[in-house]
């Protein structure tokens, strides 16, 4: 694997950007509670701003959610450029016959007219996201992908309209593309991309969530560092050329970044989701972008020769874009100065997540055993009522020694520990029965003499949860701040690598 290639850096003012505008954007997102985890901005191929909200760091991978679609669409583009795929190819003809286990007589005939272009542009023919229609039973209760071919599940869904006649953002479309890439190339999605995209761009560790057979999901699941998003955005900004070498054809980039097929105009949609959809990319009021749930962004601004990458955990993604257009866009081609550059650099070097400190009460000595509050009808104020962990997370033992607290959790999917101190984030790795693992960072302490609180970050994802225990009642609870799209079971969030 190639070593990471860094962007050349430059002060914002040296490429015609007023650093004060970026500074105001950072301040505004924090006031608005956008919960950014990282921010990178490059202009004219030079990195002018970079910050990570501690404990997130530049070298960590981060779940990108639907920004994964940008990687999958790029893989399709590489195959099209190589003459191994055509946008008019029918998807089912590009999958091996033995995958199509569903009796052909039971498959909606319209499926046989779905093309590569339909899947790229979300014009398969469903009225809505068909993922939840067709994939009941895709996962077992313990988070393990069920041993069933997901294409078989997908083909049981009926199309609501003729392919190409309607737009609906649709996870099954990109999953099918991931399987097509694997079959046509003879490699999985990431192995195919490694020598053709990831290594040339100097993108380091990338992992992905998979189905039971190890197929990349394609529509979500890719974990990569923020600079991977920035580099991919820069590749598209430069019409498929990276540092003088052509990676993608300019024709592919032009096709991918403009609306394709039926319009997704929707008066109920946020304005930056109402501008059309290309190939794995959303058109926007300014430029275009890849994006993923909770605020993962790879933004391309051709007129400004600027790219922006961000990761976050927010339900209001439009708010982040609104603030970007309000503060950063006007700062481009506006005179800056070295003093503003230095002030911004200082600000970006001291970013930290807004999580309340816990303490300063001393821990009660000895070992404490608690049971799940939900099981006995008690109330322990979980982090998020809608995000409570499943009931089978039922027992906890807390041991205190030398100022360090160890929380041992018992659940049907295994036994897990947290090491907790008030001063620093401490990492442990949770491993689940189906081979998935997930590093978590914990920090916390005794909020009152009888109330123990630990904030826990699933550090390779946008998400964090809270463990709260009440020593008086002997009960505890667990809940996500914002539940992952995979649900409240943490085993589903962990990638199987």
N, C-alpha and C positions, 0 to 999 in steps of 0.2 A: 504494500500500500504506500502511495506517495506521501511525502511529508506535506503538512498543511502549507499552503501558500498564502501569505498575508497580503492584504491590500496595502499599497503604499499610503502613508498617512500624510495629511497636510492640515494646517490650521484652516478653519472655515473661511476666514477673510481672504486667504490666498487664492481661493477658487470662487470668489464673489458671493459668499454667503455670510450673512450677519449672524454670528453665534448667539446674539441676544434672543433671536427668534426661536432657536432650538432650546435655549434655556427656558424661555417662557412656556414652550410646549411641555417640557419635563415638569415644570411647576404645576401647570394646568392639569396634566393627567393625574398627578398626585392629589391635587385638591378635589378632582372629580372622582377619586377612588377607582381609577382604571386598573390599578394593580399591574403595571408593566413589570416584566421580568428582565427584558433586555431591549436595547435600542442601538441600531447601527445605521449610519447615514453615509453615503458616498456620493461625491459629485465629480464628474469627469474622471471616473475610475480611481479617485483618491478618497480614502476614509477620512471623514472630517469630524465624526462624532461616534463614540462608542461608550456604552455604559451598561452594567448589569446590576440589578438590585440584589444585594447580598441577602441570602446565601447563594443565589444563582451566580454562576461564573461563566466566563467565555468558553471554557473548555468542556463544559457539560453539554450533552445532547438534551433535547427537549422535544416532547411529543408535539408534532406539528399539526395534528388533526388533518383537516382538508387541504392544507398546503401540500400534503402528500400527492394530491391530484396533479399538481404542477410537475412533480417528478415523473409520475406515470405518463402524463401527456407528452412530456419531453422524450421518454423512452419510445413512445409511439412515433414521435417525430423523427427520431433517429432511424427507426425501421422504415419509415416512409422515404426518408432521404436515401437510404441504402437500397431502395427498390424492393424491399421484402414485404412491404404492406402498401396497400392503396386505400385511400379514404373511402372508396366505393366498395371495398371488400365487405361481404356479409360476415358478421361476427361468428355465427355458428359454423360457417365454412372454414374459419381459421382456428377452430378448436378440434381436437382429435375426436373421431366418432365415438370412441369408447368412453369419453367423458359424458356424453349425452345419454345418461342412463334412463331418463324419463322416456316412456313410450312416446314415439313421435306423434302418435294420434292424440296424445293428451297435451301436446304443446300447442299453444295458441299459434295458428299459422302466421300471424303477423311477426312473430319472433324471427322467422326465416328471412325477413326483409330488413332487419336491423343491421345497419352498417357501422363501420369504424367511426365515420363522421357523426352518426347519430349518438354514439356513446360518448365521444369527446365533447359534444355540444349539449348534452343532456336533453336530447330530443328523441329519446327511445320510443315514447308513446304512452307513458304513464301520466296520470293526472297529478301524482304526488310522488314523494320518495317511496319507492316500492321495497326498500330494504326491510322495513318492518312487516310488510305484507308476506314476504316470501321466506324469511329466514328464521321463523319460529323453530326453536330447537337447534340453532346453529352453535349454541354453547351449552355445556352441561352446568349444573348448579354450582360446581366448584370452580367455574371459570375456564375449564378446559374446553377448547373447541371440539364440538361434537364430531364423531367419526362419520361424517356424511359429506358428500361432495356438494358444496354450496351452489354450484351451477345447477344441479338438479333441483335444489330448493327454489332458485331464481326462476327457472323455466316453468315452474308451477303457477307463477303469477300471470295473469292475463294483461295484455296491453289495452289501455282504454281508447287509444286512437291509433291511426296509421302512423308508423314510424316517420319522423321528420315533420309531423304536423303540429306538434305542441311541445312546449318547454316545461320541464319539471326537474328541479335539482334532485339527483337520483344516484344514490350510492351504488346500486347494482350496475350502473353503466360503467363506472370506473373499475369495479371489481372484475367485470368481464374483460376490460382492456388489460388489466394486470395478468389475467390468465392467457390472453392472446399473446402478450409480449413474451411470456414464459414459453409458450408452445412454439411460436414462430422462431424465436431466438435459440431455443434449446437450453435456456438458462432462466433462473429466477429474475425477478425485477431488479433487485440490487446487484446481483452478479453481472447482469447485462449492463447496468449503468456504471459499474465501477471503472472499467478501463475506458469507457467512451465518454463519460461525463464527470464522474466524481473525482477520479484521479487527475484528469487534465485541469480541472478547476481547483485542485488542491483541497478537496473536501475530505476531511478525516473520517472519524467513526460515524457510521450510519447504521442503524438497526431498524427493524420493522416488526410490527405485529403480523401474525399469520393465521391462516386457518389450520385445521388439524393436519392437513397434508403438507404444511410448510409453505403454502402459497401466500405471497404478500397480498395484503388486503387491497392495496392500491389507492383506495379512496380515503384512507386514514392510516394511522399506525406508524408512519415513518418518524423516527427520532433522529434529529441532527442538530448540530450547533447553529446558533444564529447566523454565523458567517456563511453557512451553506445557503441559507435563504438569500443573503445579500449577493453572493456570487452567482446564484441562479438568476436573480433579478438583473444583475449586471450583464450576464450573457444575453438575455433577451433585449436589454437596452442597446447593446452593441450588435444587434441584428444577427446573433448566433456566433459571433467571433469572440474568442477569449485570448487576449494578449497576442494578437496577430494570427492565431490559429483558428480556422473555422471548425466549430463543433456541430452547429445546426445550420441548416440552409436558411438564408434570409427569407425565402418563400414560406417556409414553415412558420417562422416568427411572425410574418405579416398575417398569415391565416389565423394563427392561434390567438392573436391579441384583439381581434375585431369580432363583433357579434355575428353569430352564425345561426341560420335557421330562424324559426319563429321567435318573436320578441318575448322577453320575460317582463315586459312593462307591467307594473303592478302598483296601483295607487296606494296600496297598503304597505308596500315595501319601503325600507329605508332608502334614501336617495342614492347611496353608493351600491345598492343591490338592485337598482332599477335602470341600469344602463346597458344591459345586454351581457351575454356570456359567450366566450370564444371556445377555445380548446383547452379546458382545464384552468381557464383564467376568467376572472370577472373584469368587465369594463367598469370604469369609475368616472366620476365627474372630472377627475384629473388622472390621466394615464390609465393604467390597468394593474391588476394584481392577482397573486395567489393569496388565498386566505384560509384560515382554519378556525374552528370554534374556539371561543374564549379569548380571541385576540392574537392569533398567529398571522403575521403578514409578511409578504414579499411584494413590495410596491415598486412599480416602474413608472417614472415620470419622464417621458421622452422629450418633451418641450424644455424641461429644466435640466436634462442630462444628469438626472439624480435618481438614486435608488435608496429605498428605506426597508429595513428588516426589523421586525419587532416580535417579541413573544410576551404573553400576558395571561391573566386569568380574570376575565370580565364578561358579564352578560351583555354589555353595551358596546359592541364593537364599532357601531356608527359613531359613538362619542369620540373614540380615539381618532377616527378619520376626520371628524369635524374639527377637532383641535389641531390635527396636522395641517389641514387646509387653512385654518385660522392663523397659525403661528409660524409654521415652517415654510409653507409655500411663499408667503410674502417676503420672507427673509432671503430667498434666493434672488440673486442679481440686485441685492441691496448692500450698500457699503457696510463693511464690518471694521473691526479694529483689533489689534493684538490684545488689548485689555479684555474685551468681551470674549475672545478666544480662550484666554487664560481662566477667566471666571467660569466659563462653561466646562473646561477641562477639570477644574476643581470640583464643580458640582457633580459631574459624571463619575468622579473617582470615589465619591462617598455615598452612593445610592444604597438604600436598604429597604426591605419590605416593611410596610407599616403593620407590625404585629406587636401587640401590647406586651410589655415586660411583665413577668410574673414574679411575685415575692413580696416582701423579703422574709417570710416566715420560715422558721426552721422545720425540717421534716420530722414528724413523729418517728421515734426510733423503732427498729424492728421490721417485721414483715406484715403487710396488710393484704387481705384477700377480699376482693369485691365480686359481685355478680352483676349481670347486665340489668340496668334499671328497667328497661322495657319488659323484661321477663316477669317482673314482680309488680309492675304498675307504678313504680316510683318515677320521679322526675328529677333529672340531673342537669337540665339545660344543655342539650347537645348543641354542637356547633351550628348545625343547620337542620331544622326539623325535617325538610324534604330529603336531606342527604344522609340520614342515619344508616349506619352499617347494618347488614342483615342480622337477624336475630341469632344466628348460630355463632356470632362473636359474643360468647356468653360469659366468659370468666376472665378475671384479671388478678394478678398477684403483683404487688408493688413492694420492692425491697429497697431499703435505704442503708447506704454505707459510705462513709468518707465523703459526704456531701454530694454523692451521686445516686440518682434514683434509677432503678431498673424496673421496667414494666414488662411483665410476661403476660401475653394475651393468648387465650385458647379459643380456637374456632374449628369448625368442621374441616376447613381447608388447611389446617396445620396449627403449629404453635409459633408465636412470633414475639420478638423482644424489641423494646425501645430503651435506649440509654438516654437519660434526661438530666441536664444541668440547667441552671438559670443563666449561666454566663455565655455559653457557646452552643452552637448547633452541632450535635453529635450524630454521626452516620452509623446506621446498621443496614443490612441488606435482608429483605424478606424474600424467601424462596418458596414457591408454591408447588403443589404435587405434580403439576403437568410440566414442570421444568421452567416456568417463567420466574423471573426475579425482578426485584424493584428496590433500588436504594431509597432509603427514607432518612431525613434529617429531623431530629427532635430537639426541642428546647422548651423549658418550662419549670414549674416548681409549685410550691404551696401558695396559692392565692390568698387563702386565709388559713388559720390553724387546722381547719378540717377539710379544705377544698384543694384538691390537686388538679392542675391543668397542664397539659402538654400539647403544644402546637407541633404538628408533624407535616413536613413537606415531602411529597413524592417528587423528588428533586429533578427527575428526568421527565416530568410532565408539568402541566400548568397548575396542578391541584394540590391542595393541602387539606388536612383534616384535624380534628381536635379530640383529644382524650380528656374527659372530665370525670373526676371521682369524688365522692362524698364520703369521708371517713365516718361520719355520724350514722348514715344509713347503710354503709357498706355496699353502695351501688355505684356503677359507672355507666358512661355512655360514650359512643363514638359517632362522629358525624362529619361529613365533608362540608367545607365552606361552599363550594359549588360542585354538585355531583358530576363525575365524569359522564361523558355520553355513553360509555359502556355500562353504566349503572353503578350502584353503591357498593358492589362487591369488589374489593381491591384486586383480587386475583384477575379480574377482567381487564384491569388497567395495565397490568404488568406484561411487557413483551416477552414472548418466548423466543430466545435466540439460540 
